[in-house]
Each structure stands twice: as structure tokens, then as C-alpha cells.
Amino acid sequence: MKRITVFCGSSLGTEKIFELKARELGKRLALENIELVYGGASIGLMGAVADGALSVGGNVIGVLPKFLRLKEITHEKLTQLILVDTMHERKTIMDDLCDGVISLPGGFGTLEEFFEMLTWGQLGLHKKPIGILNVNGFYDELISLMDTMVKKGFLKDSNRQMVLVSDSIDHLLEKMKTYQAPSVGKWITKETI
Ligand code: AMP
């Protein structure tokens, strides 16, 4: 993996561990020579992951919509800042640039970006690994909802397995490196029900 896109909160959250893990992830990617792609802001966990990577000389590419430049406060020290016009353009570029994605704790924006990558994967539009760094159990309820989706017949187990989860950066990166996308598509036929 040459580049990983990280989705995460534009806020810091209530637990210090969120920020610490975001910094640690940024650092770890840089030390593995993996470039970081993210939303380009200096605030919240977004700023923390970028600062972590930059602190050890990593390359960081920010992709920021022009209209968010003030609200999300552009990070001034990035290796490269790509300014775009729309949110859709932002996500397309973040996808084009990366070989995999990781979600850290976050809010609606983080989940929106994460689920879009997941649904694109489910439709076979890409075969990239999609990971959740489940810091301090932040995503436990979401993971349990995904299991409910399988149980209640809305999600195939093979697609559920696309979501790689760990609370350890090492373990998550290991899972991502060996990931094989499912060969079956999303669409459930009569025969497979
Ligand atoms: P949040 O998790 O809500 O703090 O948001 C994290 C990041 O997701 C921020 O940079 C938001 O601007 C971004 N975001 C929110 N909605 C979208 C969207 N529809 N497309 C792309 N980025 C988004």
C-alpha cells in the first residue's frame, strides 16, 4: 500500500485517546512509507493524524473543498493541498489517490465517507481494503448493527467481511495488507437467498 486515506472527525471527541491514536496512526503510516491522504483540515482528529505523519517527515496530501477552507481551517504544513469545488469531487479524489482507507472515530462526515467507500466496494467498483480503527470501542454499536443487518437479511456475510476491524494499528494494517476483496457481487439472486 503506497497511500492510505484516513476518514476521521473534524472534532477531537471527548477522550484524549482519540487524539493520541490519530497521531499514532499518522506517525505509523509515515514510518511505513505510506503516504497519508485526508481531508486537509488542521482541526480535530483530522489535524492530529496529519500532524502525526508530518512529525516524522511523512508525506501528507489534503483534499479540501474551497468553501470549507475557513470552517475546517486549512492545514498549512501539508506536502500537497488539493483544493476542489465540491464534496463529491473531494471523495472521488481521495478514492483515486489511495490503496485503502481507515476510519477513526468521527461524526456524520466520517461515516458518510466510510460508507460510500464501502458501498463502492460492495458494488465491485474498487477492491481496496476498508478498515476501522476501533479506538476504545467507539465503533462497537456500529459493528453490532452490521451483524444485525446480516442476521435480518439486508447484508451478505461476504460483504460484511469487507469491513476490517481492530483496536490495534499493527493488526489493522496487517489485515489490510492481506485483504482479498470478495468475488461475489452485491446483488442477491433467488438462488442465494
Ligand atoms: P465529521 O466526522 O462530521 O466531523 O466530518 C469529518 C469530515 O468529513 C469533514 O472534513 C467533513 O467536511 C467531511 N464531510 C462531511 N460530509 C461529507 C461529504 N458528503 N463528502 C465529503 N466529505 C464530507
py3Dmol code that shows the C-alpha trace and the ligand (Angstrom):
import py3Dmol

protein = """\
ATOM      1  CA  MET A   1       0.000   0.000   0.000  1.00  0.00           C
ATOM      2  CA  LYS A   2       1.526   3.294  -1.097  1.00  0.00           C
ATOM      3  CA  ARG A   3      -1.210   5.632   0.096  1.00  0.00           C
ATOM      4  CA  ILE A   4      -3.978   5.353   2.651  1.00  0.00           C
ATOM      5  CA  THR A   5      -6.918   7.684   3.022  1.00  0.00           C
ATOM      6  CA  VAL A   6      -7.974   8.350   6.585  1.00  0.00           C
ATOM      7  CA  PHE A   7     -11.502   9.488   7.420  1.00  0.00           C
ATOM      8  CA  CYS A   8     -11.956  10.962  10.885  1.00  0.00           C
ATOM      9  CA  GLY A   9     -13.707  13.608  12.932  1.00  0.00           C
ATOM     10  CA  SER A  10     -13.255  17.300  12.422  1.00  0.00           C
ATOM     11  CA  SER A  11     -13.671  17.375  16.227  1.00  0.00           C
ATOM     12  CA  LEU A  12     -11.350  15.934  18.860  1.00  0.00           C
ATOM     13  CA  GLY A  13     -14.026  13.996  20.727  1.00  0.00           C
ATOM     14  CA  THR A  14     -14.252  13.679  24.477  1.00  0.00           C
ATOM     15  CA  GLU A  15     -11.489  11.163  25.134  1.00  0.00           C
ATOM     16  CA  LYS A  16      -7.805  12.034  24.869  1.00  0.00           C
ATOM     17  CA  ILE A  17      -7.113   8.563  23.475  1.00  0.00           C
ATOM     18  CA  PHE A  18      -8.887   9.534  20.216  1.00  0.00           C
ATOM     19  CA  GLU A  19      -6.347  12.251  19.508  1.00  0.00           C
ATOM     20  CA  LEU A  20      -3.420  10.109  20.669  1.00  0.00           C
ATOM     21  CA  LYS A  21      -4.413   7.235  18.375  1.00  0.00           C
ATOM     22  CA  ALA A  22      -4.963   9.603  15.435  1.00  0.00           C
ATOM     23  CA  ARG A  23      -1.442  10.988  15.878  1.00  0.00           C
ATOM     24  CA  GLU A  24      -0.031   7.497  16.325  1.00  0.00           C
ATOM     25  CA  LEU A  25      -1.723   6.289  13.143  1.00  0.00           C
ATOM     26  CA  GLY A  26      -0.350   9.219  11.136  1.00  0.00           C
ATOM     27  CA  LYS A  27       3.130   8.546  12.501  1.00  0.00           C
ATOM     28  CA  ARG A  28       2.923   4.832  11.854  1.00  0.00           C
ATOM     29  CA  LEU A  29       1.839   5.301   8.224  1.00  0.00           C
ATOM     30  CA  ALA A  30       4.727   7.688   7.630  1.00  0.00           C
ATOM     31  CA  LEU A  31       7.223   5.302   9.215  1.00  0.00           C
ATOM     32  CA  GLU A  32       5.968   2.566   6.876  1.00  0.00           C
ATOM     33  CA  ASN A  33       6.467   4.940   3.935  1.00  0.00           C
ATOM     34  CA  ILE A  34       2.743   5.063   3.320  1.00  0.00           C
ATOM     35  CA  GLU A  35       1.510   8.493   2.252  1.00  0.00           C
ATOM     36  CA  LEU A  36      -1.477   9.910   4.082  1.00  0.00           C
ATOM     37  CA  VAL A  37      -4.467  11.267   2.186  1.00  0.00           C
ATOM     38  CA  TYR A  38      -7.096  13.054   4.252  1.00  0.00           C
ATOM     39  CA  GLY A  39      -9.498  15.999   4.279  1.00  0.00           C
ATOM     40  CA  GLY A  40      -6.857  18.758   4.553  1.00  0.00           C
ATOM     41  CA  ALA A  41      -8.013  20.384   7.801  1.00  0.00           C
ATOM     42  CA  SER A  42      -5.920  21.368  10.809  1.00  0.00           C
ATOM     43  CA  ILE A  43      -8.706  20.820  13.314  1.00  0.00           C
ATOM     44  CA  GLY A  44      -9.919  17.812  15.296  1.00  0.00           C
ATOM     45  CA  LEU A  45      -8.656  14.303  14.654  1.00  0.00           C
ATOM     46  CA  MET A  46      -8.016  15.384  11.060  1.00  0.00           C
ATOM     47  CA  GLY A  47      -5.315  17.761  12.248  1.00  0.00           C
ATOM     48  CA  ALA A  48      -3.948  15.139  14.666  1.00  0.00           C
ATOM     49  CA  VAL A  49      -3.470  12.414  12.045  1.00  0.00           C
ATOM     50  CA  ALA A  50      -1.766  14.866   9.681  1.00  0.00           C
ATOM     51  CA  ASP A  51       0.485  16.242  12.448  1.00  0.00           C
ATOM     52  CA  GLY A  52       1.458  12.692  13.438  1.00  0.00           C
ATOM     53  CA  ALA A  53       2.607  11.889   9.911  1.00  0.00           C
ATOM     54  CA  LEU A  54       4.359  15.237   9.405  1.00  0.00           C
ATOM     55  CA  SER A  55       6.189  14.940  12.750  1.00  0.00           C
ATOM     56  CA  VAL A  56       8.288  12.079  11.341  1.00  0.00           C
ATOM     57  CA  GLY A  57       8.704  13.520   7.847  1.00  0.00           C
ATOM     58  CA  GLY A  58       5.790  11.724   6.167  1.00  0.00           C
ATOM     59  CA  ASN A  59       4.047  12.882   3.015  1.00  0.00           C
ATOM     60  CA  VAL A  60       0.541  14.200   3.578  1.00  0.00           C
ATOM     61  CA  ILE A  61      -1.950  15.107   0.871  1.00  0.00           C
ATOM     62  CA  GLY A  62      -5.004  17.128   1.926  1.00  0.00           C
ATOM     63  CA  VAL A  63      -8.121  17.340  -0.238  1.00  0.00           C
ATOM     64  CA  LEU A  64     -10.287  20.264   0.813  1.00  0.00           C
ATOM     65  CA  PRO A  65     -13.342  21.867  -0.780  1.00  0.00           C
ATOM     66  CA  LYS A  66     -12.748  25.610  -1.270  1.00  0.00           C
ATOM     67  CA  PHE A  67     -15.861  26.575   0.671  1.00  0.00           C
ATOM     68  CA  LEU A  68     -14.588  24.709   3.762  1.00  0.00           C
ATOM     69  CA  ARG A  69     -11.218  26.471   3.821  1.00  0.00           C
ATOM     70  CA  LEU A  70     -12.190  28.727   6.708  1.00  0.00           C
ATOM     71  CA  LYS A  71     -14.586  26.461   8.548  1.00  0.00           C
ATOM     72  CA  GLU A  72     -12.280  23.457   8.687  1.00  0.00           C
ATOM     73  CA  ILE A  73      -9.156  25.642   8.725  1.00  0.00           C
ATOM     74  CA  THR A  74      -6.642  24.548   6.120  1.00  0.00           C
ATOM     75  CA  HIS A  75      -3.562  22.770   7.414  1.00  0.00           C
ATOM     76  CA  GLU A  76      -0.658  24.997   6.375  1.00  0.00           C
ATOM     77  CA  LYS A  77       2.149  22.431   6.505  1.00  0.00           C
ATOM     78  CA  LEU A  78       0.951  19.740   4.118  1.00  0.00           C
ATOM     79  CA  THR A  79       3.114  18.196   1.429  1.00  0.00           C
ATOM     80  CA  GLN A  80       0.316  18.915  -1.018  1.00  0.00           C
ATOM     81  CA  LEU A  81      -3.076  20.589  -0.729  1.00  0.00           C
ATOM     82  CA  ILE A  82      -5.636  19.846  -3.421  1.00  0.00           C
ATOM     83  CA  LEU A  83      -8.461  22.378  -3.449  1.00  0.00           C
ATOM     84  CA  VAL A  84     -11.701  21.175  -5.025  1.00  0.00           C
ATOM     85  CA  ASP A  85     -15.140  22.655  -5.685  1.00  0.00           C
ATOM     86  CA  THR A  86     -17.461  20.052  -4.224  1.00  0.00           C
ATOM     87  CA  MET A  87     -17.725  17.336  -1.565  1.00  0.00           C
ATOM     88  CA  HIS A  88     -18.219  14.782  -4.317  1.00  0.00           C
ATOM     89  CA  GLU A  89     -15.004  15.818  -6.006  1.00  0.00           C
ATOM     90  CA  ARG A  90     -13.232  15.542  -2.661  1.00  0.00           C
ATOM     91  CA  LYS A  91     -14.340  11.951  -2.156  1.00  0.00           C
ATOM     92  CA  THR A  92     -13.573  10.958  -5.748  1.00  0.00           C
ATOM     93  CA  ILE A  93     -10.021  12.283  -5.484  1.00  0.00           C
ATOM     94  CA  MET A  94      -9.489  10.715  -2.061  1.00  0.00           C
ATOM     95  CA  ASP A  95     -10.565   7.391  -3.558  1.00  0.00           C
ATOM     96  CA  ASP A  96      -8.495   7.776  -6.739  1.00  0.00           C
ATOM     97  CA  LEU A  97      -5.338   8.523  -4.758  1.00  0.00           C
ATOM     98  CA  CYS A  98      -5.431   5.685  -2.244  1.00  0.00           C
ATOM     99  CA  ASP A  99      -4.876   1.944  -1.979  1.00  0.00           C
ATOM    100  CA  GLY A 100      -7.031   1.569   1.112  1.00  0.00           C
ATOM    101  CA  VAL A 101      -8.962   3.539   3.723  1.00  0.00           C
ATOM    102  CA  ILE A 102      -9.074   3.688   7.505  1.00  0.00           C
ATOM    103  CA  SER A 103     -11.784   5.275   9.619  1.00  0.00           C
ATOM    104  CA  LEU A 104     -11.025   6.704  13.014  1.00  0.00           C
ATOM    105  CA  PRO A 105     -13.738   7.978  15.375  1.00  0.00           C
ATOM    106  CA  GLY A 106     -15.809  10.774  13.885  1.00  0.00           C
ATOM    107  CA  GLY A 107     -19.285  12.084  13.199  1.00  0.00           C
ATOM    108  CA  PHE A 108     -21.668  12.166  10.248  1.00  0.00           C
ATOM    109  CA  GLY A 109     -18.966  13.259   7.770  1.00  0.00           C
ATOM    110  CA  THR A 110     -16.683  10.381   8.711  1.00  0.00           C
ATOM    111  CA  LEU A 111     -19.475   7.831   8.446  1.00  0.00           C
ATOM    112  CA  GLU A 112     -20.695   9.235   5.151  1.00  0.00           C
ATOM    113  CA  GLU A 113     -17.236   8.933   3.615  1.00  0.00           C
ATOM    114  CA  PHE A 114     -16.676   5.477   5.111  1.00  0.00           C
ATOM    115  CA  PHE A 115     -19.997   4.072   3.905  1.00  0.00           C
ATOM    116  CA  GLU A 116     -19.600   5.493   0.454  1.00  0.00           C
ATOM    117  CA  MET A 117     -16.259   3.682   0.052  1.00  0.00           C
ATOM    118  CA  LEU A 118     -17.857   0.553   1.453  1.00  0.00           C
ATOM    119  CA  THR A 119     -20.820   0.651  -0.919  1.00  0.00           C
ATOM    120  CA  TRP A 120     -18.498   1.298  -3.865  1.00  0.00           C
ATOM    121  CA  GLY A 121     -16.532  -1.780  -2.784  1.00  0.00           C
ATOM    122  CA  GLN A 122     -19.721  -3.784  -2.401  1.00  0.00           C
ATOM    123  CA  LEU A 123     -20.662  -2.945  -5.971  1.00  0.00           C
ATOM    124  CA  GLY A 124     -17.241  -4.052  -7.167  1.00  0.00           C
ATOM    125  CA  LEU A 125     -16.183  -0.540  -8.213  1.00  0.00           C
ATOM    126  CA  HIS A 126     -12.925  -0.985  -6.288  1.00  0.00           C
ATOM    127  CA  LYS A 127     -11.155  -3.779  -4.402  1.00  0.00           C
ATOM    128  CA  LYS A 128      -9.449  -1.718  -1.728  1.00  0.00           C
ATOM    129  CA  PRO A 129      -9.311  -2.717   1.939  1.00  0.00           C
ATOM    130  CA  ILE A 130     -11.514  -0.664   4.265  1.00  0.00           C
ATOM    131  CA  GLY A 131     -10.539  -0.607   7.905  1.00  0.00           C
ATOM    132  CA  ILE A 132     -11.966   0.670  11.146  1.00  0.00           C
ATOM    133  CA  LEU A 133      -9.561   1.532  13.932  1.00  0.00           C
ATOM    134  CA  ASN A 134     -11.944   0.852  16.778  1.00  0.00           C
ATOM    135  CA  VAL A 135     -10.388   3.148  19.356  1.00  0.00           C
ATOM    136  CA  ASN A 136     -11.685   2.364  22.834  1.00  0.00           C
ATOM    137  CA  GLY A 137     -14.757   0.572  21.451  1.00  0.00           C
ATOM    138  CA  PHE A 138     -16.011   3.699  19.678  1.00  0.00           C
ATOM    139  CA  TYR A 139     -17.484   1.679  16.794  1.00  0.00           C
ATOM    140  CA  ASP A 140     -18.862  -1.277  18.814  1.00  0.00           C
ATOM    141  CA  GLU A 141     -22.524  -0.368  18.233  1.00  0.00           C
ATOM    142  CA  LEU A 142     -21.997   0.232  14.517  1.00  0.00           C
ATOM    143  CA  ILE A 143     -20.276  -3.148  14.166  1.00  0.00           C
ATOM    144  CA  SER A 144     -23.107  -4.802  16.045  1.00  0.00           C
ATOM    145  CA  LEU A 145     -25.622  -3.076  13.715  1.00  0.00           C
ATOM    146  CA  MET A 146     -23.765  -4.549  10.724  1.00  0.00           C
ATOM    147  CA  ASP A 147     -24.151  -8.017  12.281  1.00  0.00           C
ATOM    148  CA  THR A 148     -27.875  -7.321  12.711  1.00  0.00           C
ATOM    149  CA  MET A 149     -28.055  -6.374   9.007  1.00  0.00           C
ATOM    150  CA  VAL A 150     -26.619  -9.808   8.149  1.00  0.00           C
ATOM    151  CA  LYS A 151     -28.910 -11.612  10.592  1.00  0.00           C
ATOM    152  CA  LYS A 152     -32.002  -9.850   9.265  1.00  0.00           C
ATOM    153  CA  GLY A 153     -31.147 -10.435   5.605  1.00  0.00           C
ATOM    154  CA  PHE A 154     -30.118  -6.959   4.444  1.00  0.00           C
ATOM    155  CA  LEU A 155     -26.398  -7.577   4.093  1.00  0.00           C
ATOM    156  CA  LYS A 156     -24.489 -10.552   2.758  1.00  0.00           C
ATOM    157  CA  ASP A 157     -21.979 -12.002   5.181  1.00  0.00           C
ATOM    158  CA  SER A 158     -19.307 -11.840   2.456  1.00  0.00           C
ATOM    159  CA  ASN A 159     -19.891  -8.091   2.189  1.00  0.00           C
ATOM    160  CA  ARG A 160     -19.935  -7.742   5.974  1.00  0.00           C
ATOM    161  CA  GLN A 161     -16.463  -9.315   5.964  1.00  0.00           C
ATOM    162  CA  MET A 162     -15.216  -6.428   3.814  1.00  0.00           C
ATOM    163  CA  VAL A 163     -15.097  -4.288   6.956  1.00  0.00           C
ATOM    164  CA  LEU A 164     -11.745  -4.906   8.639  1.00  0.00           C
ATOM    165  CA  VAL A 165     -11.802  -4.012  12.316  1.00  0.00           C
ATOM    166  CA  SER A 166      -9.165  -3.823  15.009  1.00  0.00           C
ATOM    167  CA  ASP A 167      -8.295  -1.720  18.011  1.00  0.00           C
ATOM    168  CA  SER A 168      -4.606  -2.137  17.162  1.00  0.00           C
ATOM    169  CA  ILE A 169      -2.890  -0.197  14.360  1.00  0.00           C
ATOM    170  CA  ASP A 170      -0.468  -3.077  13.707  1.00  0.00           C
ATOM    171  CA  HIS A 171      -3.187  -5.651  13.476  1.00  0.00           C
ATOM    172  CA  LEU A 172      -5.373  -3.473  11.267  1.00  0.00           C
ATOM    173  CA  LEU A 173      -2.551  -2.747   8.817  1.00  0.00           C
ATOM    174  CA  GLU A 174      -1.728  -6.455   8.696  1.00  0.00           C
ATOM    175  CA  LYS A 175      -5.345  -7.282   7.842  1.00  0.00           C
ATOM    176  CA  MET A 176      -5.383  -4.593   5.166  1.00  0.00           C
ATOM    177  CA  LYS A 177      -2.177  -5.810   3.541  1.00  0.00           C
ATOM    178  CA  THR A 178      -3.527  -9.350   3.128  1.00  0.00           C
ATOM    179  CA  TYR A 179      -7.104  -8.355   2.205  1.00  0.00           C
ATOM    180  CA  GLN A 180      -8.793 -10.077  -0.714  1.00  0.00           C
ATOM    181  CA  ALA A 181     -11.994  -8.426  -1.943  1.00  0.00           C
ATOM    182  CA  PRO A 182     -14.982 -10.782  -2.195  1.00  0.00           C
ATOM    183  CA  SER A 183     -15.545 -12.055  -5.705  1.00  0.00           C
ATOM    184  CA  VAL A 184     -19.314 -12.136  -5.334  1.00  0.00           C
ATOM    185  CA  GLY A 185     -21.282  -9.005  -6.127  1.00  0.00           C
ATOM    186  CA  LYS A 186     -23.878  -7.266  -4.016  1.00  0.00           C
ATOM    187  CA  TRP A 187     -26.935  -8.433  -5.829  1.00  0.00           C
ATOM    188  CA  ILE A 188     -28.724 -11.268  -4.101  1.00  0.00           C
ATOM    189  CA  THR A 189     -30.316 -13.711  -6.530  1.00  0.00           C
ATOM    190  CA  LYS A 190     -33.222 -16.021  -5.736  1.00  0.00           C
ATOM    191  CA  GLU A 191     -30.773 -18.942  -5.682  1.00  0.00           C
ATOM    192  CA  THR A 192     -28.591 -17.427  -2.962  1.00  0.00           C
ATOM    193  CA  ILE A 193     -31.381 -16.478  -0.536  1.00  0.00           C
TER     194      ILE A 193
END
"""
ligand_1 = """\
23
AMP
P -17.224 14.812 10.842
O -16.994 13.342 11.045
O -18.697 15.139 10.720
O -16.517 15.665 11.834
O -16.619 15.165 9.411
C -15.344 14.726 9.040
C -15.012 15.231 7.651
O -15.949 14.728 6.715
C -15.040 16.747 7.491
O -13.893 17.122 6.736
C -16.280 16.984 6.656
O -16.152 18.129 5.839
C -16.286 15.759 5.807
N -17.574 15.512 5.144
C -18.803 15.639 5.652
N -19.749 15.311 4.731
C -19.072 14.999 3.591
C -19.450 14.620 2.285
N -20.721 14.471 1.942
N -18.467 14.399 1.375
C -17.169 14.553 1.699
N -16.751 14.916 2.916
C -17.686 15.142 3.860
"""
view = py3Dmol.view(width=600, height=400)
view.addModel(protein, "pdb")
view.setStyle({"model": 0}, {"cartoon": {"style": "trace"}})
view.addModel(ligand_1, "xyz")
view.setStyle({"model": 1}, {"stick": {}})
view.zoomTo()
view.show()
